[in-house]
Structure formats: C-alpha cells, structure tokens
Amino acid sequence: MTTTTSTTTPVVPYSSPVASGTVLTQTWGLLVDSYRELHHKKLFWITLILSLLVVLAFAFVGINETGVTIFTWEIPGVWNTNFIPKDSFYKFLFVSLAIPFWLGIAASALALISVAGIFPDMLTGGSIDLYLAKPISRLRLFLTKYFCGLLFVGLQVLVFCTASFFVMGVRGSTWEPGVFLAVPIVTLFFSYLFCICVLLGVATRSTLVAILLTVLAWFGLWMFNTADGALLAFKAAAQQDVAAKQKLVDFNEGVIKTSTGNTSQFEFQRDRQKERLVEAQETARKLAFWHTLIVRVKTPLPKTSETLELLNRWLVKPDPFFAAEQEQHSRRETRRAQRRATTASATSAPVPPQPPDGLDTYMDRPETQRQIREEITGRSVAWVVGTSLGFEAVVLGLAAWVFCRRDY
C-alpha cells in the first residue's frame, strides 16, 4: 500500500497597504502620475511663459520724483516718490494689479481649463478600471487627484512670485519675502473654483460641461462680490453725504445764533438743508440695509475677492497712497474754491461749505476710500477663509461621495 503524502503550501497572510507601509509610496506614485499628465499639456507651458511676460512688463514700470514711468514714457502726477516710496509702489503693483487681474482671472482661467479634465478623463477614458484594480481606496484616489490639481496651480504661482520677488528687489530695492504668501492664498482662491469643477466633472463626466458651469458659478460669485463692493462704496459715500449736510445745517444754525441782522435767508437755507439731511439719512439707511443683506447672503459662499485682498491687507501700507490721494483731492478743492472766489468777493456774508452733488462725487474722496478700506480690513480672516473652506468642504465632500458610491 502506497502512502501519499500531501504537501500543503502555507498560506501567507495578506498584508494590507496600510500594514506594509506602502500607503505613502502608492499615494506618491499616483501624485507623480497625475502631475505628469498635466505637465505634458501645452497650457502648462503657455501659462508659464505668459506669467514670465507679465513679470517682464511689470519690470518696465517705475516711479520717480515727478510721476510714474512706463518704458520711456513718464506720466506726471501725485503718484511719485515724494509721497509713495518705491518699495510700496511695487508692492501695490504686485497685490493690486498682478495678483487679481493676472493670477486671479487670466491665469486661473487657463489653469481651470488645464485641470478640469482630471476626473472626467479618468472616468470616461477607462483608466479608472486600472486604478481600482490596485489595492487603493477610492477616497484616497479622489483626494490625491484633487491635490494634484492644486499642486499644478501652486507651482505656476510659485514661479510667478519668484520672478516678481527678484524684479521688486532689483527695481524697487525691496527684497520682500511676503510676496510668497501669494502661493497659498492664490491656490486657496483657486480651490474654491476647482472643488465646484470637480463636483460637476464627477457628476456629468464631461470636461466641457464642468468648465462651462464652473465659469457660470464663478460669474455668480463675481456678481455678489461686485454688488458687495458697490453697495459698500455707496454706503460710505452716503454717510459722507450725511456728514456734509449736517455741517451745512450746523453752519446756518451758527450764523443765525451769532448774527444781529436779518437772518431770514439763513433760516430758509437751514430748513432746506434739514429736509435734505433727512433724505440723505434715509438713503444711507437703505444702502446700509441692502449691503448688510448682501454680506449675509455671501457668508456661506466662497470669498474670492476677499481672499486675494488678504495680500493687500498684509503687504501694502495704505498711508502713502492716502497721502497722494489727499494731495490730489486738495488740488481739486483748491480749483473749486478759486472758481467760487469771484462770487464770494461780491458780498461780505459768510459763505457756507459746498458739498459735492451726487453720491458718485464722494467715491474718490480720501475719507471715503479710507472708510471703505477700514470696513474691508475689519472683516476677520476667520470669516473670509473659514466660511470659504466650509463651502469647499461641503462641495468636495459631496463630490467624493458621488465618486466613491457610483458604479464605474
């Protein structure tokens, strides 16, 4: 009788990626693979070249004792080194022109087109099957792809900030490391739009639809920010108008009390200005109501403009610019006073102060601009960034839920 000896192969326990320590390796591999896909797109290089051209144009703008210079042209005015130091001028150009108009609009639009196809292309191109065949969770795959899109934008901003740093150092004699704050701030700004694009891309699996609807949402956010800024400006102008009309009432009251002659004309002016004062107060109240309403509606939404405005708040000191604007305003007031001089010389009666006509004439007044800036900077970083990140967390969480639950 033959005895058969069975040989049993020992079963090796399966080692999960977490236990074997390959989570970071897998995640890094996914990140590198995703970034290579974006890196090979032409828009990456187009955006990079355009950024360097913007910085080059930035380098040809200067300021001297008489005004602003562009290439070989000189624009005389109150914006000169007598009021605004070179370092403040270049910081202003960086945070008020380069950041919001180039990085905040043009470069962000190009970046959105570049990264919008990350999820739709993966879902419709069949590569999702290859990814899901690996021992990796869908949530980790989703977050890695999302982070790669933000990394793509962050690199573009870093290149722009590095070039701007050297331009400001050479042209403005200020080596300001604070310009690199633009990297996390602009990337954060872009993430507000990217999370919307990701949700739409996962839900529709269409890059074109995701881009178009994201641009539409971006336009809606811009409309809210524009309404907020316009109402804030008109509210500040209305408050300045109330103060100016109150001065007229007080002026006529003072003349009536101190005059020993006929004061009927001043009494008439006082009563008329009181009526106008009541109207101005009502206008200011209505504008304050609507502005408060817009701010409350904006609270749960991403604060795109306010997020970019943080750079202006942290890098640029407003006093030199207010001094230049005050000088320009004083020159305008001097010309107005000279035009009224011939009328005033015909009589010895006191001449009341003349407020501007219309709220729009208050917009450029230094005290109005200062009031607007104080209210904007009074909005806490927690409100600006915290509520925006809350919106992003909700939208991104919904996109991740759809990505993880859908059957591919």
NUNUGU-625341 format. One line per 2 residues: number of its first residue (from 1); for each residue x negated, y negated, z of N, C-alpha, C. Coordinates in steps of 0.1 Angstrom, whole numbers. Example, Ala and Ser with C-alpha at 12.3 -4.5 7.8 and 13.67 -1.06 7.14 Angstrom:
BEGIN
1) -132/57/78/-123/45/78/-132/33/78 | -128/22/71/-137/11/71/-129/0/79
This chain:
BEGIN
1) -8/12/0/0/0/0/-9/-12/0 | -5/-21/-9/-14/-33/-11/-8/-44/-3
3) -15/-51/5/-10/-62/13/-14/-75/6 | -3/-82/3/-6/-95/-4/-7/-106/6
5) -18/-113/5/-20/-125/15/-16/-138/8 | -6/-144/13/-1/-157/7/-9/-168/13
7) -14/-176/4/-22/-188/8/-13/-200/7 | -11/-207/18/-2/-219/19/-11/-231/19
9) -8/-240/9/-16/-252/9/-10/-262/20 | -19/-267/28/-14/-276/39/-8/-288/33
11) 2/-292/39/9/-304/35/3/-317/42 | -2/-326/33/-8/-338/38/3/-348/40
13) 4/-353/52/15/-363/55/13/-375/46 | 24/-380/40/24/-392/32/20/-404/40
15) 11/-412/35/6/-424/42/12/-436/35 | 20/-443/42/27/-455/36/17/-465/33
17) 20/-474/24/11/-485/22/7/-494/34 | 18/-495/43/15/-503/55/5/-496/64
19) 7/-482/65/-2/-475/74/-16/-474/68 | -17/-473/55/-31/-471/49/-38/-485/47
21) -31/-495/50/-37/-508/49/-39/-514/34 | -30/-509/25/-31/-513/11/-21/-524/8
23) -14/-529/18/-4/-540/15/-10/-552/9 | -21/-556/16/-28/-568/11/-34/-566/-3
25) -39/-554/-5/-45/-551/-18/-35/-551/-29 | -23/-545/-27/-13/-545/-36/-7/-559/-39
27) -5/-566/-28/0/-580/-30/-10/-588/-38 | -23/-587/-35/-33/-595/-42/-33/-591/-57
29) -31/-578/-60/-31/-573/-73/-19/-579/-81 | -7/-579/-74/5/-584/-81/3/-599/-83
31) -3/-606/-74/-5/-621/-75/-15/-624/-86 | -26/-616/-87/-35/-619/-98/-29/-615/-112
33) -21/-604/-112/-15/-601/-125/-5/-611/-129 | 3/-616/-120/13/-626/-123/6/-639/-127
35) -5/-643/-120/-11/-655/-124/-18/-655/-138 | -23/-643/-141/-29/-642/-154/-19/-644/-165
37) -7/-639/-163/4/-641/-173/7/-656/-175 | 7/-664/-164/9/-678/-165/-3/-685/-171
39) -15/-680/-167/-27/-687/-171/-29/-686/-186 | -24/-676/-192/-27/-674/-207/-17/-682/-215
41) -7/-688/-208/3/-696/-216/-4/-710/-220 | 0/-715/-232/-6/-727/-237/-2/-739/-228
43) 10/-739/-222/14/-750/-214/5/-753/-202 | -2/-742/-197/-11/-744/-186/-22/-754/-190
45) -28/-751/-202/-39/-759/-207/-34/-773/-212 | -22/-773/-218/-17/-786/-222/-15/-796/-210
47) -9/-790/-199/-6/-798/-187/-19/-803/-181 | -29/-794/-181/-42/-797/-175/-49/-808/-183
49) -49/-807/-196/-55/-818/-205/-48/-831/-203 | -34/-831/-203/-27/-843/-201/-30/-849/-188
51) -31/-841/-178/-34/-847/-164/-47/-854/-164 | -57/-848/-171/-70/-855/-171/-70/-868/-180
53) -61/-868/-190/-60/-880/-198/-53/-891/-190 | -43/-887/-181/-37/-897/-172/-47/-903/-163
55) -55/-894/-157/-66/-899/-148/-75/-908/-155 | -79/-905/-168/-88/-914/-176/-81/-927/-178
57) -68/-928/-181/-62/-941/-183/-61/-948/-169 | -60/-941/-159/-60/-946/-145/-73/-953/-142
59) -84/-948/-148/-97/-953/-146/-99/-967/-153 | -92/-969/-163/-93/-982/-171/-85/-993/-165
61) -78/-991/-154/-70/-1002/-148/-79/-1007/-136 | -79/-1020/-135/-87/-1026/-124/-80/-1038/-118
63) -87/-1044/-109/-82/-1057/-102/-94/-1065/-99 | -93/-1078/-101/-104/-1087/-97/-98/-1100/-90
65) -106/-1110/-90/-101/-1122/-82/-90/-1130/-89 | -87/-1128/-101/-77/-1135/-108/-64/-1127/-111
67) -66/-1114/-112/-54/-1106/-115/-58/-1091/-118 | -49/-1085/-126/-50/-1070/-129/-56/-1070/-143
69) -66/-1060/-145/-72/-1058/-158/-68/-1044/-163 | -66/-1043/-176/-63/-1031/-183/-72/-1031/-195
71) -82/-1021/-195/-92/-1021/-205/-99/-1035/-205 | -98/-1043/-216/-105/-1056/-217/-95/-1067/-215
73) -82/-1064/-213/-72/-1074/-211/-71/-1078/-196 | -68/-1090/-194/-66/-1095/-180/-52/-1101/-178
75) -45/-1097/-168/-32/-1102/-165/-33/-1110/-152 | -33/-1123/-153/-35/-1132/-141/-22/-1131/-133
77) -23/-1133/-120/-12/-1133/-111/-16/-1132/-96 | -6/-1130/-88/-9/-1129/-73/-14/-1116/-70
79) -13/-1106/-79/-19/-1093/-76/-34/-1094/-80 | -42/-1099/-70/-56/-1100/-72/-63/-1096/-59
81) -76/-1096/-59/-84/-1092/-47/-83/-1102/-36 | -78/-1114/-38/-76/-1123/-27/-65/-1119/-18
83) -56/-1111/-23/-45/-1106/-14/-46/-1090/-13 | -49/-1083/-23/-49/-1069/-23/-63/-1063/-25
85) -69/-1057/-15/-82/-1051/-17/-82/-1040/-28 | -94/-1037/-34/-95/-1027/-44/-90/-1013/-40
87) -94/-1009/-28/-90/-996/-23/-75/-995/-22 | -68/-1005/-17/-54/-1005/-16/-47/-1005/-29
89) -53/-1012/-39/-47/-1012/-52/-48/-998/-59 | -59/-992/-58/-60/-978/-64/-51/-968/-57
91) -50/-969/-44/-41/-960/-37/-27/-963/-41 | -23/-975/-43/-10/-978/-48/-7/-972/-61
93) -17/-974/-71/-15/-968/-84/-13/-953/-83 | -21/-946/-74/-20/-932/-73/-7/-927/-67
95) -2/-933/-56/10/-928/-50/23/-934/-55 | 22/-946/-62/34/-952/-67/37/-951/-82
97) 26/-947/-89/28/-945/-104/24/-931/-108 | 12/-927/-105/7/-914/-109/15/-903/-104
99) 17/-903/-90/25/-892/-84/39/-891/-88 | 47/-902/-87/62/-900/-90/64/-899/-105
101) 57/-906/-114/60/-906/-128/53/-895/-136 | 41/-892/-132/34/-881/-140/36/-867/-133
103) 32/-866/-120/33/-853/-114/48/-850/-110 | 55/-861/-106/69/-859/-102/79/-857/-113
105) 76/-861/-125/85/-859/-136/79/-851/-148 | 69/-857/-155/64/-851/-167/57/-838/-164
107) 48/-838/-155/40/-825/-152/49/-815/-146 | 59/-819/-137/68/-810/-131/77/-803/-141
109) 81/-811/-151/90/-805/-162/82/-795/-170 | 69/-798/-173/61/-788/-180/59/-776/-172
111) 56/-778/-159/54/-766/-150/67/-758/-149 | 78/-764/-149/91/-757/-148/93/-748/-160
113) 90/-754/-172/91/-746/-184/81/-734/-183 | 70/-736/-178/60/-725/-177/64/-714/-168
115) 69/-717/-156/72/-707/-146/86/-702/-146 | 95/-708/-154/109/-704/-154/111/-690/-158
117) 102/-685/-167/104/-671/-172/98/-660/-164 | 93/-663/-152/87/-653/-144/96/-641/-141
119) 108/-644/-136/118/-634/-133/126/-629/-144 | 131/-638/-153/139/-633/-165/130/-624/-174
121) 118/-628/-176/109/-619/-185/106/-606/-178 | 105/-606/-165/102/-593/-158/114/-584/-159
123) 126/-590/-157/138/-582/-157/143/-577/-170 | 140/-585/-181/145/-581/-194/134/-574/-203
125) 122/-576/-199/111/-570/-207/107/-556/-203 | 113/-550/-193/110/-536/-189/99/-535/-179
127) 92/-546/-176/81/-545/-166/86/-542/-152 | 99/-545/-150/104/-543/-136/104/-528/-133
129) 106/-519/-143/105/-505/-140/91/-501/-136 | 81/-506/-142/67/-503/-138/65/-508/-124
131) 69/-519/-120/67/-524/-107/74/-516/-96 | 87/-512/-99/95/-505/-90/90/-490/-88
133) 82/-486/-98/77/-472/-97/66/-471/-87 | 60/-483/-83/50/-483/-73/55/-484/-59
135) 48/-479/-49/53/-480/-35/52/-494/-30 | 61/-502/-35/61/-516/-31/76/-520/-29
137) 79/-528/-19/93/-532/-17/97/-543/-26 | 110/-543/-30/115/-554/-39/113/-568/-33
139) 115/-569/-20/113/-582/-13/99/-587/-15 | 89/-578/-13/75/-582/-14/72/-586/-28
141) 78/-579/-38/76/-582/-52/82/-595/-55 | 94/-598/-50/100/-611/-52/92/-622/-47
143) 88/-621/-34/81/-632/-28/67/-635/-34 | 61/-624/-38/48/-625/-45/49/-633/-58
145) 59/-629/-66/61/-636/-79/65/-651/-76 | 73/-654/-66/77/-667/-63/64/-675/-59
147) 56/-670/-50/44/-677/-45/35/-679/-57 | 34/-670/-66/25/-672/-78/29/-684/-86
149) 43/-686/-88/47/-698/-95/43/-711/-88 | 44/-711/-74/40/-723/-67/24/-725/-68
151) 17/-714/-68/3/-715/-69/-2/-721/-82 | 6/-717/-92/3/-723/-106/4/-738/-105
153) 14/-743/-99/16/-758/-98/6/-764/-89 | 3/-757/-78/-6/-763/-68/-20/-764/-74
155) -24/-755/-83/-37/-756/-90/-37/-768/-99 | -27/-771/-106/-26/-782/-115/-27/-795/-107
157) -20/-796/-96/-21/-808/-88/-35/-810/-82 | -41/-799/-78/-54/-800/-72/-64/-805/-82
159) -64/-801/-95/-73/-806/-105/-70/-821/-107 | -58/-825/-107/-54/-840/-109/-59/-848/-97
161) -57/-843/-85/-62/-850/-73/-77/-851/-72 | -84/-840/-76/-98/-841/-76/-104/-851/-85
163) -98/-852/-97/-102/-862/-107/-99/-876/-102 | -87/-878/-96/-83/-891/-91/-92/-895/-79
165) -96/-885/-71/-105/-888/-60/-118/-894/-64 | -124/-889/-75/-136/-895/-80/-134/-908/-87
167) -123/-910/-94/-120/-923/-100/-118/-934/-89 | -111/-930/-79/-109/-940/-68/-122/-943/-61
169) -131/-933/-60/-144/-936/-54/-153/-944/-62 | -153/-942/-75/-162/-950/-84/-156/-964/-87
171) -143/-964/-90/-137/-977/-94/-133/-985/-82 | -127/-979/-72/-122/-986/-61/-131/-986/-48
173) -142/-980/-49/-152/-979/-38/-145/-974/-25 | -136/-964/-27/-130/-958/-15/-129/-943/-18
175) -135/-935/-9/-135/-921/-10/-125/-916/-1 | -112/-915/-6/-101/-912/3/-97/-898/2
177) -100/-889/12/-96/-875/12/-81/-873/13 | -74/-884/17/-60/-883/19/-53/-880/6
179) -59/-883/-6/-52/-880/-18/-49/-866/-20 | -57/-857/-13/-54/-842/-15/-42/-838/-7
181) -36/-847/1/-22/-844/6/-12/-843/-5 | -15/-848/-16/-6/-846/-28/-4/-832/-32
183) -14/-824/-29/-13/-809/-33/-2/-802/-26 | -1/-802/-12/10/-796/-6/24/-804/-8
185) 23/-817/-9/35/-825/-10/42/-823/-24 | 34/-824/-34/40/-822/-48/44/-807/-50
187) 36/-798/-44/40/-784/-45/53/-781/-38 | 55/-788/-26/67/-787/-19/79/-793/-27
189) 76/-804/-33/86/-811/-41/91/-801/-52 | 81/-795/-59/84/-786/-70/91/-774/-65
191) 89/-769/-53/95/-757/-48/110/-759/-46 | 115/-771/-44/129/-774/-43/136/-770/-57
193) 129/-774/-68/135/-771/-81/133/-757/-85 | 121/-751/-81/118/-738/-85/127/-727/-79
195) 131/-730/-66/140/-720/-60/153/-719/-67 | 158/-731/-72/170/-731/-79/168/-724/-93
197) 157/-726/-99/154/-719/-112/153/-704/-110 | 147/-700/-99/146/-685/-96/160/-679/-94
199) 168/-686/-86/182/-680/-84/189/-679/-97 | 189/-689/-106/195/-689/-118/189/-678/-128
201) 176/-677/-127/169/-667/-136/173/-653/-132 | 173/-650/-119/177/-637/-114/191/-634/-117
203) 200/-644/-116/214/-641/-118/218/-640/-132 | 211/-648/-141/215/-648/-155/205/-640/-164
205) 193/-637/-159/183/-630/-167/179/-638/-180 | 182/-651/-180/179/-659/-192/170/-671/-188
207) 159/-672/-194/150/-683/-191/156/-696/-195 | 162/-696/-207/167/-709/-212/179/-714/-204
209) 188/-705/-199/199/-709/-191/193/-714/-177 | 183/-707/-172/177/-711/-159/171/-725/-160
211) 164/-728/-171/158/-741/-173/168/-752/-174 | 178/-750/-183/188/-760/-185/196/-763/-173
213) 201/-753/-165/208/-755/-153/200/-762/-142 | 187/-758/-142/178/-764/-132/176/-779/-135
215) 174/-782/-148/173/-796/-151/186/-804/-148 | 197/-797/-150/210/-804/-146/211/-806/-131
217) 207/-796/-123/206/-798/-109/197/-809/-105 | 185/-810/-112/175/-820/-109/181/-834/-112
219) 189/-835/-123/195/-847/-127/205/-851/-116 | 213/-842/-110/222/-844/-100/215/-850/-87
221) 204/-844/-84/196/-848/-72/191/-863/-75 | 187/-865/-87/182/-878/-91/193/-889/-89
223) 205/-885/-93/217/-894/-92/219/-897/-77 | 219/-887/-69/221/-890/-54/210/-899/-49
225) 197/-897/-53/186/-905/-48/187/-919/-54 | 192/-920/-66/193/-934/-72/205/-941/-65
227) 216/-934/-62/227/-941/-55/222/-945/-41 | 214/-937/-35/209/-940/-21/201/-952/-22
229) 191/-953/-32/182/-964/-33/189/-977/-36 | 199/-976/-46/206/-988/-50/215/-993/-39
231) 222/-984/-32/230/-989/-21/222/-995/-9 | 211/-988/-7/202/-994/4/197/-1008/0
233) 193/-1010/-13/188/-1023/-17/200/-1033/-16 | 212/-1030/-20/223/-1039/-20/227/-1042/-5
235) 226/-1031/3/230/-1033/17/220/-1043/24 | 207/-1041/21/197/-1051/27/199/-1065/21
237) 202/-1066/8/204/-1079/2/217/-1085/8 | 227/-1077/11/240/-1083/17/237/-1088/31
239) 228/-1081/38/225/-1085/52/217/-1098/52 | 208/-1099/42/201/-1112/40/210/-1123/36
241) 221/-1120/28/230/-1130/24/239/-1135/36 | 242/-1125/44/250/-1129/57/241/-1139/65
243) 228/-1135/67/219/-1144/75/218/-1158/68 | 217/-1158/55/216/-1171/48/228/-1180/50
245) 240/-1174/49/253/-1181/50/255/-1185/65 | 250/-1177/74/251/-1181/88/242/-1193/91
247) 231/-1194/84/222/-1206/86/229/-1218/81 | 237/-1217/70/244/-1228/64/255/-1233/74
249) 262/-1224/80/272/-1227/90/266/-1234/102 | 255/-1228/107/248/-1234/118/242/-1248/115
251) 237/-1250/102/232/-1263/98/243/-1274/98 | 255/-1270/93/266/-1280/93/271/-1283/107
253) 271/-1273/115/275/-1275/129/266/-1284/136 | 253/-1282/133/243/-1291/140/244/-1305/135
255) 247/-1308/122/249/-1321/117/261/-1328/123 | 272/-1320/124/284/-1326/130/282/-1330/144
257) 275/-1322/152/273/-1325/166/264/-1337/168 | 254/-1339/160/244/-1349/162/247/-1362/154
259) 256/-1361/144/259/-1373/136/269/-1383/143 | 266/-1396/141/275/-1406/147/284/-1412/136
261) 282/-1408/124/291/-1414/113/302/-1405/109 | 306/-1407/96/317/-1398/91/311/-1384/88
263) 317/-1374/94/313/-1360/92/323/-1352/84 | 332/-1358/78/343/-1350/71/337/-1341/60
265) 327/-1346/53/321/-1338/43/314/-1326/48 | 307/-1327/60/301/-1316/66/311/-1306/72
267) 322/-1312/77/332/-1303/82/338/-1294/71 | 340/-1301/60/345/-1294/48/336/-1283/44
269) 323/-1286/43/312/-1276/40/312/-1265/50 | 313/-1268/63/313/-1258/73/324/-1248/72
271) 336/-1253/70/348/-1245/69/347/-1236/56 | 342/-1242/45/340/-1234/33/330/-1223/35
273) 319/-1226/42/308/-1216/44/313/-1205/54 | 321/-1209/63/327/-1199/72/335/-1189/64
275) 343/-1193/55/351/-1184/46/341/-1175/38 | 331/-1181/33/321/-1173/25/314/-1163/34
277) 311/-1167/46/304/-1159/56/313/-1146/59 | 326/-1148/61/335/-1137/64/335/-1127/52
279) 335/-1133/40/335/-1124/28/321/-1117/27 | 310/-1124/30/297/-1117/29/296/-1106/40
281) 302/-1108/52/301/-1098/62/310/-1086/58 | 321/-1088/52/329/-1077/47/322/-1069/36
283) 315/-1076/27/308/-1069/17/296/-1061/23 | 289/-1067/33/279/-1059/39/284/-1047/46
285) 296/-1048/53/302/-1037/60/305/-1026/50 | 311/-1029/39/315/-1019/29/302/-1012/23
287) 292/-1020/20/280/-1014/15/273/-1005/25 | 274/-1009/38/268/-1000/48/276/-987/49
289) 289/-988/48/297/-976/49/294/-966/37 | 294/-971/25/291/-962/14/277/-957/14
291) 267/-965/19/253/-960/20/252/-949/30 | 259/-951/42/259/-940/52/265/-927/47
293) 276/-929/39/282/-917/33/273/-910/24 | 266/-917/15/257/-910/6/246/-903/13
295) 240/-909/24/230/-903/32/235/-890/38 | 247/-890/43/253/-878/49/255/-867/39
297) 259/-871/27/260/-861/16/247/-855/12 | 236/-864/12/223/-860/9/216/-851/19
299) 221/-851/31/214/-844/42/211/-830/39 | 221/-822/35/218/-807/32/211/-805/19
301) 209/-815/11/203/-813/-2/188/-816/-2 | 180/-811/-12/166/-814/-12/163/-829/-14
303) 153/-834/-6/150/-848/-7/138/-850/-16 | 140/-850/-29/129/-850/-39/121/-863/-38
305) 128/-875/-39/122/-888/-38/115/-890/-25 | 122/-887/-14/117/-890/-1/104/-881/2
307) 104/-869/-4/92/-860/-2/80/-867/-8 | 81/-871/-20/70/-878/-27/67/-891/-20
309) 77/-898/-14/75/-911/-8/66/-909/5 | 65/-897/10/56/-895/22/42/-899/19
311) 37/-897/7/24/-901/4/22/-916/5 | 32/-923/0/31/-938/1/31/-942/16
313) 39/-935/24/40/-938/38/27/-936/45 | 20/-926/41/7/-922/49/-5/-928/43
315) -6/-932/30/-18/-936/24/-19/-951/22 | -8/-958/19/-8/-972/15/-3/-981/26
317) -11/-991/30/-7/-1001/39/1/-1012/32 | 13/-1015/36/21/-1024/28/18/-1039/30
319) 11/-1042/40/8/-1056/43/2/-1064/32 | -9/-1059/25/-14/-1067/14/-4/-1070/3
321) 4/-1060/0/14/-1062/-11/25/-1071/-7 | 29/-1071/6/39/-1080/10/33/-1094/10
323) 20/-1096/13/14/-1109/13/14/-1114/-2 | 11/-1106/-11/11/-1110/-25/25/-1114/-30
325) 35/-1106/-26/49/-1109/-30/54/-1122/-23 | 49/-1124/-10/53/-1136/-3/48/-1148/-10
327) 35/-1147/-15/29/-1158/-22/37/-1161/-35 | 41/-1150/-42/48/-1152/-55/62/-1158/-52
329) 68/-1154/-41/81/-1159/-37/80/-1174/-33 | 69/-1177/-26/67/-1191/-22/65/-1200/-34
331) 59/-1196/-44/57/-1204/-56/70/-1206/-63 | 79/-1196/-63/92/-1198/-69/100/-1208/-61
333) 100/-1206/-48/107/-1216/-40/102/-1230/-41 | 89/-1231/-43/84/-1245/-45/89/-1251/-58
335) 90/-1243/-68/95/-1249/-81/110/-1252/-79 | 117/-1244/-72/131/-1247/-70/133/-1260/-61
337) 124/-1262/-51/125/-1274/-43/122/-1286/-51 | 112/-1285/-60/109/-1296/-69/120/-1300/-78
339) 128/-1290/-83/139/-1293/-91/150/-1300/-84 | 151/-1297/-71/161/-1304/-63/157/-1317/-57
341) 144/-1320/-59/139/-1332/-52/145/-1345/-57 | 148/-1346/-70/154/-1358/-76/168/-1360/-71
343) 175/-1349/-68/189/-1350/-63/189/-1355/-48 | 179/-1349/-41/178/-1352/-27/173/-1366/-24
345) 165/-1372/-33/160/-1385/-31/170/-1396/-33 | 181/-1393/-39/192/-1403/-41/200/-1406/-28
347) 198/-1398/-18/206/-1400/-6/197/-1397/6 | 200/-1404/17/193/-1401/29/199/-1390/38
349) 210/-1385/34/217/-1374/42/209/-1362/41 | 209/-1354/52/202/-1341/53/207/-1332/42
351) 197/-1325/36/200/-1315/25/201/-1301/31 | 212/-1294/30/213/-1281/35/204/-1271/28
353) 200/-1260/34/193/-1249/26/202/-1243/16 | 196/-1240/4/203/-1235/-7/200/-1220/-9
355) 210/-1211/-5/208/-1197/-7/209/-1193/-22 | 203/-1182/-26/204/-1177/-40/219/-1174/-42
357) 222/-1174/-55/236/-1170/-59/236/-1155/-64 | 244/-1147/-57/245/-1133/-61/235/-1124/-53
359) 240/-1112/-50/231/-1103/-42/219/-1099/-49 | 219/-1098/-63/207/-1093/-70/196/-1103/-69
361) 198/-1115/-66/188/-1125/-64/180/-1123/-51 | 186/-1115/-42/179/-1112/-29/169/-1100/-31
363) 171/-1093/-41/163/-1080/-42/148/-1081/-41 | 143/-1092/-48/128/-1093/-49/123/-1101/-37
365) 131/-1106/-28/126/-1114/-17/118/-1105/-8 | 107/-1110/-3/98/-1101/6/105/-1096/18
367) 114/-1104/24/120/-1099/36/130/-1087/33 | 136/-1088/21/145/-1077/17/137/-1064/14
369) 126/-1066/7/117/-1054/4/111/-1048/17 | 108/-1057/26/103/-1051/39/114/-1044/47
371) 126/-1049/46/137/-1042/53/140/-1029/47 | 139/-1028/33/141/-1015/26/131/-1005/30
373) 118/-1010/30/107/-1000/33/108/-996/48 | 112/-1005/57/113/-1000/71/124/-990/73
375) 135/-991/65/145/-981/67/141/-968/61 | 134/-968/50/129/-956/43/119/-949/52
377) 109/-956/57/99/-950/66/105/-946/79 | 116/-952/83/123/-948/95/129/-934/95
379) 131/-929/83/136/-915/81/125/-905/85 | 128/-897/95/118/-888/100/114/-878/90
381) 101/-873/92/96/-862/84/105/-849/86 | 109/-847/98/118/-836/100/131/-836/92
383) 136/-848/91/148/-849/82/145/-847/68 | 134/-853/63/131/-853/49/127/-838/45
385) 117/-833/52/112/-820/49/120/-808/54 | 124/-810/67/132/-799/74/145/-795/67
387) 153/-805/64/166/-802/57/163/-797/43 | 153/-802/36/150/-797/23/145/-782/23
389) 137/-779/33/133/-765/34/144/-756/38 | 154/-761/46/166/-754/49/174/-750/36
391) 175/-760/28/182/-757/15/174/-747/7 | 161/-748/6/153/-739/-1/154/-725/4
393) 154/-724/18/155/-711/24/168/-704/20 | 179/-711/20/192/-706/17/193/-701/2
395) 188/-710/-7/188/-706/-21/179/-695/-24 | 167/-695/-18/157/-684/-20/162/-671/-14
397) 168/-672/-2/174/-660/4/185/-654/-5 | 193/-662/-11/204/-657/-20/198/-650/-32
399) 187/-657/-38/181/-651/-49/174/-638/-46 | 167/-637/-34/161/-625/-30/172/-614/-28
401) 183/-617/-22/194/-607/-20/199/-602/-33 | 201/-610/-43/205/-606/-56/194/-597/-63
403) 182/-601/-61/171/-593/-67/170/-579/-61 | 171/-579/-48/170/-566/-41/182/-557/-42
405) 194/-562/-44/206/-554/-44/210/-550/-58 | 205/-557/-68/210/-554/-82/203/-541/-87
407) 211/-534/-95/206/-521/-100/199/-524/-114 | 186/-522/-115/179/-525/-127/176/-512/-135
